[in-house]
């Protein structure tokens, strides 16, 4: 069983502390939501977990090996990362070409010739993320929801045991939010991929993930199962976001702020 492990993780920008003494263990097949107010270090944490940022203290390891000592190509076979899609430039490629480039860690070369197995891997990633219908569209012609699905398809094509998503449903309409949620759930169910999602959508966090990591001012407030979090969810959410929350529903509650 593969495992991402962060120990005593701290990070700062320009001397200002963003994360302090964070510890987290994510095993293969688990689903985690990272929640908290803007600026508390959620995106910074996920970037540290995938090696885009180097912590000022502590380590991140996969299967006991420090990712700082792992060659980028090897790391790309372990972790796939999808950053926020908002205001990011779109590459001038078709969706199929973009997804094909995700196979670079496996020696295909940039826009290189794909083997039959590689082509099948691309087709499977497109199908799993419901982007096969977009395969011949260029990335800059896609809507926000379509683009997010295409970005996730590229990550799926990497065939990694861990998928890290930074705000995958931000600024999407309800239809595309539901579609992205279903895509994430299919990836987890059909591939057994461990998913770590940074999100502000507390209902998405609690309904689609079995574990919750909540951060307040760069420090861990909660680290554990969704079931344990939901024993006192309203109180926990009020502490995390500093506003009043209410809940409706019986079997599956929906939480909303006042």
Phi and psi in degrees as a GROMACS rama.xvg file:
@    title "Ramachandran Plot"
@    xaxis  label "Phi"
@    yaxis  label "Psi"
@TYPE xy
-76.3439  157.691  UNK-2
-153.123  131.628  UNK-3
-97.6447  130.11  UNK-4
-132.447  122.445  UNK-5
-110.152  130.603  UNK-6
-126.318  132.235  UNK-7
40.8264  48.2871  UNK-8
-80.5961  124.727  UNK-9
-133.534  147.892  UNK-10
-148.207  147.432  UNK-11
-142.792  150.699  UNK-12
-112.6  119.65  UNK-13
56.1614  35.3228  UNK-14
85.8277  -6.65963  UNK-15
-94.0635  122.466  UNK-16
-66.9409  132.816  UNK-17
-112.996  -40.9348  UNK-18
-126.637  140.284  UNK-19
-132.14  118.135  UNK-20
52.6303  47.9692  UNK-21
-84.3914  133.799  UNK-22
-126.814  133.223  UNK-23
-154.406  136.831  UNK-24
-126.807  125.512  UNK-25
-123.186  121.531  UNK-26
-97.8691  159.703  UNK-27
-52.74  134.851  UNK-28
86.9107  -3.14956  UNK-29
-87.1518  157.868  UNK-30
-122.775  128.671  UNK-31
-127.95  138.749  UNK-32
-112.065  133.741  UNK-33
-106.564  117.776  UNK-34
-124.275  158.974  UNK-35
157.035  168.77  UNK-36
-69.5352  165.835  UNK-37
-58.6756  138.684  UNK-38
82.5883  7.4773  UNK-39
-88.6749  -6.118  UNK-40
111.746  11.9728  UNK-41
-63.707  -52.4475  UNK-42
-67.2294  -34.9204  UNK-43
-62.3632  -41.8816  UNK-44
-60.7985  -47.8949  UNK-45
-66.8545  -31.6005  UNK-46
-71.0073  -32.8672  UNK-47
-67.85  -38.3395  UNK-48
-65.434  -29.2065  UNK-49
-102.468  4.21078  UNK-50
89.3868  4.67048  UNK-51
-73.6832  -27.9926  UNK-52
-123.314  146.693  UNK-53
-104.153  123.147  UNK-54
-64.8193  151.467  UNK-55
-79.7305  -17.2894  UNK-56
-152.218  146.856  UNK-57
89.8707  178.636  UNK-58
-138.549  157.063  UNK-59
-122.056  128.243  UNK-60
-130.231  153.169  UNK-61
-121.839  122.575  UNK-62
54.3451  36.3835  UNK-63
83.8004  0.153466  UNK-64
-107.572  125.83  UNK-65
-59.9367  125.792  UNK-66
-67.7574  -21.9579  UNK-67
-65.3921  -20.675  UNK-68
-104.341  8.82119  UNK-69
-99.8323  127.082  UNK-70
-57.2989  142.82  UNK-71
-52.7572  -40.7404  UNK-72
-64.8303  -38.0548  UNK-73
-70.8106  -37.2882  UNK-74
-65.5356  -35.1845  UNK-75
-69.4281  -13.2957  UNK-76
-88.2435  -9.92471  UNK-77
-105.095  -40.4109  UNK-78
-128.452  130.562  UNK-79
-110.976  135.264  UNK-80
-125.873  130.707  UNK-81
-117.189  109.429  UNK-82
-74.5443  175.851  UNK-83
-61.1383  136.35  UNK-84
-84.5384  -8.39909  UNK-85
-70.4546  128.768  UNK-86
59.4041  20.0473  UNK-87
-94.6742  143.752  UNK-88
-64.0842  144.007  UNK-89
-98.1601  131.024  UNK-90
-68.3297  147.961  UNK-91
-83.6297  52.3748  UNK-92
-126.674  162.068  UNK-93
-73.3777  164.42  UNK-94
-60.1722  -42.8726  UNK-95
-61.809  -41.6772  UNK-96
-64.2486  -41.9454  UNK-97
-62.2883  -46.8068  UNK-98
-64.7949  -37.0011  UNK-99
-62.1317  -34.2769  UNK-100
-66.4533  -19.2694  UNK-101
-67.5687  -13.475  UNK-102
-85.1945  3.17273  UNK-103
-53.0141  -38.8512  UNK-104
-60.6508  -18.5765  UNK-105
-97.5242  15.1264  UNK-106
86.8928  17.1183  UNK-107
-77.287  -19.2783  UNK-108
80.6191  158.91  UNK-109
-67.3099  115.998  UNK-110
57.6995  29.5081  UNK-111
-77.4634  172.246  UNK-112
-69.4087  135.636  UNK-113
-99.9241  140.791  UNK-114
-74.1001  170.82  UNK-115
-60.7271  -39.0182  UNK-116
-64.7717  -40.5013  UNK-117
-62.2643  -44.3462  UNK-118
-61.6667  -39.9445  UNK-119
-64.4588  -38.8656  UNK-120
-61.7298  -39.3894  UNK-121
-66.7466  -46.2359  UNK-122
-60.196  -41.1412  UNK-123
-64.3518  -41.5402  UNK-124
-64.6618  -40.6384  UNK-125
-65.1116  -42.8658  UNK-126
-66.4355  -44.9221  UNK-127
-62.7649  -31.2253  UNK-128
-101.031  8.07943  UNK-129
59.8929  34.9334  UNK-130
-112.66  5.25368  UNK-131
-60.8921  -30.8532  UNK-132
-69.9712  -15.1567  UNK-133
-104.379  4.3307  UNK-134
-53.9132  -35.5476  UNK-135
-98.8834  3.81879  UNK-136
-82.5246  145.171  UNK-137
-79.1373  148.064  UNK-138
-58.8344  -32.9114  UNK-139
-78.9015  1.55939  UNK-140
-102.731  0.287944  UNK-141
-85.764  150.177  UNK-142
-72.9632  172.494  UNK-143
-59.1108  -43.9194  UNK-144
-67.8335  -40.5135  UNK-145
-64.8021  -41.14  UNK-146
-63.0194  -41.871  UNK-147
-62.4054  -40.6461  UNK-148
-63.2489  -39.8671  UNK-149
-66.2368  -39.5943  UNK-150
-63.1517  -40.9367  UNK-151
-67.269  -36.2425  UNK-152
-59.7805  -40.462  UNK-153
-61.7365  -40.2294  UNK-154
-66.3877  -39.1571  UNK-155
-62.4692  -38.8868  UNK-156
-63.0652  -20.9787  UNK-157
-69.4495  -17.0895  UNK-158
54.8962  51.6495  UNK-159
-98.7182  155.456  UNK-160
-75.965  -14.2206  UNK-161
-128.096  133.79  UNK-162
-123.866  121.895  UNK-163
-112.053  125.661  UNK-164
-123.322  127.644  UNK-165
-106.67  106.052  UNK-166
51.3705  59.4326  UNK-167
-68.8527  -16.1653  UNK-168
-113.071  8.33375  UNK-169
-62.8539  134.342  UNK-170
65.1069  18.0062  UNK-171
-98.3818  150.272  UNK-172
-73.8782  165.481  UNK-173
-54.4055  -37.7417  UNK-174
-61.2454  -49.3996  UNK-175
-73.9955  -29.0689  UNK-176
-61.2879  -45.7112  UNK-177
-63.5277  -40.7206  UNK-178
-63.5017  -43.9901  UNK-179
-64.077  -40.6414  UNK-180
-60.0071  -45.2088  UNK-181
-63.709  -37.895  UNK-182
-61.8372  -47.158  UNK-183
-61.6367  -41.8973  UNK-184
-65.3385  -37.1675  UNK-185
-66.2639  -42.167  UNK-186
-58.704  -45.4108  UNK-187
-66.6178  -45.101  UNK-188
-69.8862  -45.7926  UNK-189
-84.5952  -25.5671  UNK-190
-113.191  -10.2293  UNK-191
69.6914  19.8952  UNK-192
-69.7319  134.797  UNK-193
-76.8193  131.495  UNK-194
-119.387  129.547  UNK-195
-120.112  116.478  UNK-196
-118.646  123.317  UNK-197
-84.6445  126.48  UNK-198
-153.4  150.079  UNK-199
-97.0257  -9.06129  UNK-200
-83.5629  99.8366  UNK-201
-66.448  -31.9073  UNK-202
-72.0596  -37.98  UNK-203
-63.7333  -42.8285  UNK-204
-59.113  -46.56  UNK-205
-82.5744  -23.5821  UNK-206
-91.6462  -26.9835  UNK-207
-110.701  1.84825  UNK-208
-134.267  141.683  UNK-209
-93.3047  -7.63876  UNK-210
-136.226  148.356  UNK-211
-126.904  132.507  UNK-212
-117.543  114.602  UNK-213
-110.079  134.404  UNK-214
-118.982  133.441  UNK-215
-125.037  119.236  UNK-216
50.6267  45.0387  UNK-217
81.3696  -2.1509  UNK-218
-117.852  150.757  UNK-219
-71.2089  125.753  UNK-220
-96.4073  -39.6163  UNK-221
-143.816  138.456  UNK-222
-145.994  99.0766  UNK-223
173.657  -161.977  UNK-224
-73.3504  151.004  UNK-225
-59.5843  -40.6341  UNK-226
-59.336  -41.5022  UNK-227
-68.1122  -40.2976  UNK-228
-60.8483  -40.5245  UNK-229
-77.3722  -7.82533  UNK-230
-58.486  -34.7986  UNK-231
-139.412  51.2313  UNK-232
-60.7779  -43.9314  UNK-233
-60.2797  -46.9801  UNK-234
-63.7773  -41.312  UNK-235
-62.3129  -44.4454  UNK-236
-65.3687  -37.4137  UNK-237
-63.9603  -38.7775  UNK-238
-69.5936  -38.9433  UNK-239
-67.9233  -43.5521  UNK-240
-106.787  -3.11254  UNK-241
60.2186  32.4868  UNK-242
-141.18  164.307  UNK-243
-76.6391  141.181  UNK-244
-124.295  152.562  UNK-245
-127.223  162.814  UNK-246
-131.556  141.693  UNK-247
-128.117  155.665  UNK-248
105.442  166.277  UNK-249
-113.905  -72.1836  UNK-250
-70.349  -47.9694  UNK-251
-121.976  106.734  UNK-252
-78.3436  149.792  UNK-253
-114.799  131.045  UNK-254
-107.832  137.009  UNK-255
-143.265  150.307  UNK-256
-89.9674  153.909  UNK-257
